[in-house]
């Protein structure tokens, strides 16, 4: 499954309806590291289909979401569980580090 694009219109509903952790990549079209990270995000979306929802938020199109989650640099990754932010990271991350974040969020769900 490919990543999904979240906007202000569908963000809260998507998180509320998710039965698995939701990895959100806050990015921008002009951001070099975001462009480098994008294929990794898509690989994770394919590999974790059914285990996690992988989504992207363009901070220029959804400024209110960027403000709401205090996104001050991109890329910023946040994993949500039950609609709440659980773990996050700023800047370029390895696939292993991102998958570890998803696993950590899944562990929080089990508690």
TORPA-4810 file (N, C-alpha, C, O; in nm, 3 decimals):
<nodes>
NODE_1_0.085_-0.119_0.000_0.000_0.000_0.000_0.088_0.123_0.000_0.189_0.128_0.070_X
NODE_2_0.049_0.223_-0.077_0.123_0.347_-0.081_0.087_0.433_0.040_-0.015_0.411_0.105_X
NODE_3_0.172_0.530_0.066_0.140_0.624_0.173_0.019_0.707_0.129_-0.009_0.720_0.010_X
NODE_4_-0.051_0.762_0.228_-0.166_0.846_0.197_-0.132_0.991_0.231_-0.052_1.018_0.320_X
NODE_5_-0.192_1.083_0.159_-0.171_1.226_0.184_-0.278_1.274_0.280_-0.397_1.258_0.255_X
NODE_6_-0.235_1.333_0.389_-0.329_1.387_0.488_-0.335_1.538_0.474_-0.235_1.604_0.446_X
NODE_7_-0.455_1.590_0.496_-0.479_1.734_0.493_-0.552_1.771_0.622_-0.585_1.685_0.703_X
NODE_8_-0.575_1.897_0.640_-0.652_1.941_0.756_-0.792_1.879_0.754_-0.850_1.854_0.860_X
NODE_9_-0.845_1.854_0.636_-0.981_1.801_0.623_-0.992_1.654_0.665_-1.096_1.613_0.717_X
NODE_10_-0.886_1.574_0.644_-0.898_1.431_0.674_-0.804_1.380_0.784_-0.807_1.262_0.816_X
NODE_11_-0.722_1.466_0.841_-0.623_1.424_0.938_-0.685_1.360_1.062_-0.656_1.245_1.094_X
NODE_12_-0.772_1.434_1.130_-0.829_1.384_1.256_-0.912_1.258_1.235_-0.905_1.164_1.315_X
NODE_13_-0.989_1.255_1.127_-1.072_1.138_1.098_-0.985_1.015_1.070_-1.015_0.905_1.116_X
NODE_14_-0.879_1.035_0.993_-0.789_0.924_0.962_-0.727_0.867_1.089_-0.723_0.746_1.107_X
NODE_15_-0.679_0.954_1.176_-0.619_0.907_1.300_-0.722_0.841_1.391_-0.692_0.740_1.455_X
NODE_16_-0.841_0.896_1.396_-0.946_0.840_1.483_-0.989_0.701_1.435_-1.024_0.616_1.517_X
NODE_17_-0.987_0.678_1.305_-1.033_0.550_1.251_-0.922_0.445_1.239_-0.950_0.330_1.207_X
NODE_18_-0.798_0.483_1.264_-0.686_0.391_1.249_-0.687_0.286_1.361_-0.704_0.318_1.478_X
NODE_19_-0.668_0.161_1.321_-0.660_0.052_1.418_-0.516_0.009_1.441_-0.489_-0.082_1.519_X
NODE_20_-0.424_0.075_1.372_-0.281_0.049_1.385_-0.210_0.182_1.406_-0.271_0.288_1.387_X
NODE_21_-0.083_0.181_1.445_-0.009_0.307_1.454_-0.010_0.381_1.319_-0.016_0.318_1.213_X
NODE_22_-0.003_0.513_1.325_0.000_0.596_1.205_0.131_0.674_1.204_0.155_0.759_1.291_X
NODE_23_0.216_0.644_1.106_0.340_0.719_1.086_0.309_0.837_0.996_0.261_0.819_0.884_X
NODE_24_0.335_0.958_1.045_0.310_1.078_0.965_0.444_1.145_0.935_0.520_1.179_1.025_X
NODE_25_0.469_1.164_0.806_0.587_1.233_0.756_0.546_1.376_0.723_0.480_1.400_0.622_X
NODE_26_0.586_1.471_0.808_0.563_1.612_0.779_0.677_1.658_0.689_0.793_1.652_0.729_X
NODE_27_0.644_1.702_0.568_0.745_1.731_0.468_0.708_1.856_0.389_0.602_1.915_0.409_X
NODE_28_0.799_1.896_0.299_0.773_2.009_0.209_0.839_1.979_0.074_0.943_1.913_0.068_X
NODE_29_0.777_2.026_-0.032_0.826_2.000_-0.168_0.966_2.058_-0.190_1.043_2.004_-0.269_X
NODE_30_1.000_2.166_-0.122_1.127_2.234_-0.141_1.240_2.176_-0.056_1.354_2.222_-0.065_X
NODE_31_1.210_2.076_0.025_1.304_2.022_0.123_1.385_1.905_0.064_1.329_1.800_0.031_X
NODE_32_1.517_1.924_0.050_1.604_1.820_-0.004_1.601_1.691_0.076_1.580_1.585_0.018_X
NODE_33_1.623_1.696_0.208_1.617_1.573_0.287_1.481_1.504_0.279_1.474_1.381_0.286_X
NODE_34_1.374_1.582_0.265_1.240_1.522_0.251_1.233_1.439_0.123_1.176_1.330_0.122_X
NODE_35_1.291_1.492_0.016_1.292_1.420_-0.112_1.372_1.292_-0.100_1.335_1.190_-0.158_X
NODE_36_1.482_1.297_-0.026_1.565_1.176_-0.007_1.492_1.074_0.080_1.509_0.954_0.060_X
NODE_37_1.413_1.120_0.174_1.342_1.031_0.266_1.218_0.968_0.202_1.175_0.860_0.243_X
NODE_38_1.161_1.035_0.104_1.035_0.990_0.044_1.036_0.844_-0.004_0.941_0.772_0.025_X
NODE_39_1.139_0.798_-0.075_1.138_0.657_-0.117_1.142_0.560_0.001_1.085_0.451_-0.005_X
NODE_40_1.209_0.598_0.108_1.215_0.515_0.229_1.077_0.505_0.291_1.035_0.398_0.334_X
NODE_41_1.006_0.618_0.296_0.870_0.620_0.350_0.780_0.528_0.268_0.700_0.453_0.323_X
NODE_42_0.794_0.533_0.135_0.712_0.448_0.048_0.746_0.300_0.068_0.656_0.215_0.066_X
NODE_43_0.874_0.267_0.087_0.915_0.128_0.114_0.851_0.079_0.243_0.802_-0.034_0.250_X
NODE_44_0.851_0.163_0.344_0.791_0.126_0.472_0.640_0.108_0.457_0.581_0.017_0.515_X
NODE_45_0.578_0.195_0.378_0.433_0.183_0.354_0.401_0.047_0.294_0.304_-0.018_0.333_X
NODE_46_0.482_0.003_0.198_0.461_-0.129_0.135_0.488_-0.241_0.234_0.409_-0.335_0.246_X
NODE_47_0.600_-0.232_0.305_0.643_-0.340_0.395_0.552_-0.354_0.517_0.533_-0.464_0.568_X
NODE_48_0.496_-0.244_0.563_0.416_-0.245_0.685_0.266_-0.240_0.659_0.188_-0.209_0.749_X
NODE_49_0.225_-0.269_0.536_0.083_-0.269_0.501_0.009_-0.362_0.596_0.044_-0.480_0.609_X
NODE_50_-0.094_-0.310_0.663_-0.169_-0.389_0.760_-0.117_-0.375_0.902_-0.190_-0.403_0.997_X
NODE_51_0.008_-0.333_0.917_0.068_-0.317_1.049_0.068_-0.171_1.093_0.070_-0.141_1.213_X
NODE_52_0.067_-0.081_0.995_0.073_0.063_1.024_0.018_0.139_0.905_0.024_0.092_0.791_X
NODE_53_-0.036_0.255_0.933_-0.076_0.347_0.827_0.040_0.443_0.809_0.092_0.498_0.906_X
NODE_54_0.081_0.463_0.685_0.190_0.555_0.656_0.132_0.672_0.578_0.069_0.654_0.473_X
NODE_55_0.153_0.792_0.631_0.090_0.910_0.574_0.190_1.024_0.563_0.293_1.026_0.630_X
NODE_56_0.156_1.120_0.477_0.239_1.239_0.459_0.153_1.363_0.474_0.036_1.365_0.437_X
NODE_57_0.214_1.466_0.530_0.149_1.597_0.540_0.244_1.700_0.480_0.356_1.717_0.528_X
NODE_58_0.198_1.769_0.376_0.274_1.878_0.316_0.251_2.002_0.404_0.140_2.054_0.411_X
NODE_59_0.356_2.047_0.471_0.339_2.156_0.568_0.300_2.288_0.502_0.245_2.376_0.568_X
NODE_60_0.328_2.303_0.373_0.288_2.425_0.305_0.139_2.424_0.271_0.075_2.530_0.267_X
NODE_61_0.085_2.307_0.245_-0.057_2.294_0.214_-0.143_2.285_0.341_-0.260_2.322_0.341_X
NODE_62_-0.083_2.235_0.448_-0.157_2.214_0.573_-0.084_2.286_0.687_-0.040_2.224_0.783_X
NODE_63_-0.073_2.416_0.674_0.001_2.496_0.773_-0.055_2.483_0.913_0.019_2.484_1.011_X
NODE_64_-0.188_2.470_0.923_-0.248_2.459_1.056_-0.205_2.330_1.126_-0.191_2.328_1.248_X
NODE_65_-0.184_2.223_1.050_-0.134_2.098_1.112_0.011_2.116_1.155_0.051_2.068_1.262_X
NODE_66_0.090_2.184_1.074_0.229_2.210_1.111_0.235_2.292_1.240_0.317_2.265_1.327_X
NODE_67_0.148_2.390_1.251_0.144_2.472_1.372_0.094_2.390_1.491_0.150_2.399_1.601_X
NODE_68_-0.009_2.313_1.470_-0.068_2.232_1.577_0.033_2.137_1.640_0.033_2.119_1.761_X
NODE_69_0.119_2.077_1.556_0.217_1.981_1.607_0.356_2.042_1.622_0.455_1.971_1.640_X
NODE_70_0.361_2.176_1.614_0.484_2.250_1.638_0.600_2.200_1.550_0.711_2.177_1.598_X
NODE_71_0.570_2.186_1.421_0.671_2.142_1.326_0.758_2.263_1.291_0.712_2.357_1.226_X
NODE_72_0.882_2.259_1.335_0.973_2.371_1.310_1.081_2.337_1.208_1.152_2.426_1.161_X
NODE_73_1.093_2.209_1.174_1.188_2.169_1.071_1.133_2.045_1.001_1.056_1.968_1.060_X
NODE_74_1.172_2.028_0.876_1.129_1.911_0.800_1.251_1.840_0.743_1.351_1.904_0.711_X
NODE_75_1.244_1.710_0.731_1.130_1.626_0.764_1.117_1.606_0.916_1.216_1.601_0.988_X
NODE_76_0.994_1.596_0.961_0.964_1.555_1.098_0.870_1.435_1.088_0.770_1.439_1.017_X
NODE_77_0.904_1.330_1.161_0.823_1.209_1.163_0.759_1.195_1.300_0.827_1.209_1.402_X
NODE_78_0.630_1.168_1.303_0.560_1.142_1.428_0.476_1.017_1.410_0.405_1.003_1.311_X
NODE_79_0.486_0.925_1.507_0.401_0.808_1.505_0.290_0.829_1.608_0.316_0.858_1.725_X
NODE_80_0.167_0.815_1.562_0.050_0.831_1.647_-0.009_0.695_1.679_-0.005_0.603_1.597_X
NODE_81_-0.062_0.683_1.800_-0.133_0.562_1.839_-0.259_0.607_1.913_-0.251_0.690_2.004_X
NODE_82_-0.372_0.554_1.874_-0.500_0.597_1.931_-0.517_0.748_1.920_-0.573_0.811_2.009_X
NODE_83_-0.470_0.805_1.810_-0.486_0.947_1.784_-0.390_1.039_1.857_-0.396_1.161_1.840_X
NODE_84_-0.302_0.982_1.938_-0.208_1.063_2.017_-0.065_1.043_1.967_-0.028_0.931_1.931_X
NODE_85_0.017_1.150_1.964_0.156_1.133_1.926_0.230_1.051_2.031_0.220_1.078_2.151_X
NODE_86_0.303_0.950_1.986_0.372_0.860_2.078_0.523_0.879_2.071_0.590_0.888_2.174_X
NODE_87_0.577_0.885_1.950_0.721_0.898_1.932_0.745_0.977_1.805_0.666_0.971_1.711_X
NODE_88_0.856_1.050_1.803_0.886_1.131_1.685_1.034_1.152_1.667_1.114_1.124_1.756_X
NODE_89_1.070_1.204_1.550_1.209_1.234_1.519_1.214_1.343_1.414_1.125_1.353_1.329_X
NODE_90_1.317_1.425_1.419_1.337_1.530_1.320_1.457_1.495_1.234_1.552_1.432_1.280_X
NODE_91_1.452_1.536_1.109_1.565_1.517_1.019_1.563_1.382_0.952_1.473_1.300_0.974_X
NODE_92_1.665_1.359_0.871_1.678_1.234_0.796_1.693_1.117_0.893_1.773_1.124_0.987_X
NODE_93_1.618_1.011_0.869_1.622_0.892_0.954_1.643_0.769_0.866_1.602_0.768_0.750_X
NODE_94_1.705_0.668_0.921_1.721_0.543_0.847_1.590_0.465_0.850_1.504_0.488_0.935_X
NODE_95_1.576_0.372_0.755_1.456_0.288_0.754_1.444_0.213_0.885_1.335_0.203_0.941_X
NODE_96_1.556_0.160_0.935_1.554_0.084_1.061_1.505_0.170_1.176_1.428_0.124_1.260_X
NODE_97_1.551_0.295_1.181_1.509_0.385_1.290_1.360_0.415_1.282_1.291_0.420_1.384_X
NODE_98_1.310_0.434_1.161_1.167_0.464_1.144_1.082_0.342_1.180_0.980_0.355_1.247_X
NODE_99_1.127_0.224_1.136_1.051_0.103_1.168_1.054_0.076_1.318_0.958_0.024_1.374_X
NODE_100_1.163_0.112_1.383_1.173_0.098_1.528_1.071_0.189_1.598_1.013_0.153_1.700_X
NODE_101_1.051_0.309_1.542_0.951_0.401_1.597_0.811_0.339_1.588_0.733_0.349_1.682_X
NODE_102_0.782_0.277_1.475_0.651_0.212_1.457_0.635_0.099_1.558_0.531_0.085_1.621_X
NODE_103_0.740_0.018_1.573_0.736_-0.093_1.669_0.717_-0.042_1.811_0.644_-0.102_1.890_X
NODE_104_0.784_0.068_1.842_0.770_0.128_1.976_0.625_0.172_1.999_0.571_0.152_2.107_X
NODE_105_0.565_0.232_1.899_0.425_0.276_1.911_0.332_0.157_1.926_0.234_0.164_2.001_X
NODE_106_0.361_0.049_1.856_0.278_-0.072_1.869_0.287_-0.126_2.011_0.189_-0.176_2.065_X
NODE_107_0.405_-0.115_2.071_0.422_-0.160_2.209_0.340_-0.079_2.307_0.291_-0.131_2.407_X
NODE_108_0.325_0.050_2.277_0.246_0.137_2.363_0.100_0.094_2.357_0.029_0.104_2.457_X
NODE_109_0.055_0.047_2.240_-0.084_0.004_2.225_-0.114_-0.116_2.310_-0.227_-0.134_2.355_X
NODE_110_-0.013_-0.199_2.333_-0.035_-0.323_2.409_-0.050_-0.298_2.558_-0.099_-0.385_2.631_X
NODE_111_-0.010_-0.181_2.604_-0.014_-0.150_2.746_-0.156_-0.122_2.791_-0.179_-0.093_2.908_X
</nodes>
